[in-house]
């Protein structure tokens, strides 16, 4: 047995090993392996992504309405012309280095789409373009599968 702090603690090492295996299993599983819901009453299972775009530009300034609309027109709409929804929201996050709470106006973008690797690539291209164009740290992404009826 292995001694830790003067105690025999094989159980501790077993827990560490099991945790590692569990994390490794999740890391190797496909990111789009969400269960598909069974839709009734004419509904269709579709992917839904929500992207969160902070409007503060590091070093000063904000992404104004004109700049946002240009980004939407040039980067988002060509990739997903069928339908999308944009909301103006206020959010906050905690700076990991300082612990300070940062409040920031943001835009959320919701897109419903048939799941495919191509659609996923388009979403990642949108995120990358925004980060690059407006010097952002990231664009948060939330994914779900939903039953959709129009």
N, C-alpha and C positions, 0 to 999 in steps of 0.2 A: 504494500500500500504506500501511497504518497503522503508525506507529512507536510501539513500547512499550519503555520503558527503553532507548532508543537502538537497538533492533533492529527489523527488519522482521518482523512476526509475523502475517501473514494467517492462518496455521494456527490460532493461538490464538483469533482472532475467529470463525473457522469453527466451532471446537469449541464456543465459547460459544453461537453461533447454533443449532447442531445440538442441543445440550443443551436450549435453550429450546424448540425445536420438539418434542422428545421429551416434555418435561414438560407442555407445553401439550396434546399429544395425549392423555396420560394424564388430565389434568385434565378434558378434555371427554368422555371415555368414560364410559358409564353405570356406576354403582357396582355394579350387580347383573349385570354382564356376565361373570360367571364361567362357564367352560365346564361344560356339563352332562355328567356321566359317563354312560357306557353301562353300565347295571346288568343283570346276568344273574341267573339262578336266582331270579326272582321279586322281586328288589330294586326299590326305587323311589327315584328321585333326589329328595332333599329338601334344603332349606336347613337349616344348623345355625348357630346363633348362640351364642356364649359371651359373657356379660357379666361384668365383674369389678367388684365393689362393695367399696370400702374401708370399713372399719368405724370408723376414727378420725374424730371430728368436729373440724374446725378450731376452735381456741379451747378445746378440752378436751372430754372425754367420748367415749363410744363408742356405736355402734349396738348395743344389747343384743339378746338373742334375742327378747324380746317385741316390740321395735320392728321388727326384721327380719321377724318373722312377720306383723305387722300390714301392713307394706309389701307383702309377698308376697300376702297375702289381698286387699288393696285395689287394688293397682296391677298385679300380674303375673297372678294367676290369672284375673281377669275377662277379660283380653286373650288369654290362652293357657290355657284350662281343660283342653285335651286331655291334655297331658303336659309335664312339665319336670323337671329335675334340679338340685338345689342341693348344692354342696359347701362345706365350710369349709376354707379354705386360708390359708397365710401367704405373703406376697409382699414384695418390696422394690422401691424405685425410687430414682433419684438426683434430688435437688432441683436444678433447673437453675440457680438463683441461687447457692446455697451450695456445691453439689457434695457435700453430705452424703447418705449412704445412709440412707433412711428405711425401716424395717421396719414392716409393717402386717398385721394380721389382716384377712382379706377373705372374701367369699362369691362363689362363681362360680355362675352360672345358665346352664344349657344348655337350649335349646329347639330341637326339630326341627319344621319346618313346611313346608307347600307354599309356594314362593316367590310373593310377590305384593306390589304396592305397599302394600296395606292392612296386611299383616303387618309390613313395614318401618316403616310409620308407627307401629304399636303398639309396636315395639321402641324407637323413638326417644322415644315418650311415656314409656316406663318409665325410660329413661336420664334424661330431663329431670326427671321426678318425683323420682328419687333425688337428683340433684344439688341440686335446690331444697329438698327436705325435710331433707336431712342436710348441707347447706352444703359439698358436695364440689366439687372442681375439675372432675372428669370421671368417667365410667364407661367403662372400656375395652371395646371391642367387637371380637370376632373373628368373621368369617363364613367358612363353607365350604359346599360342596355335597358330599353324601355319598350313597352307595348304602345304603339302609336296608331291613332285613327284620325283621319282627316275628314 
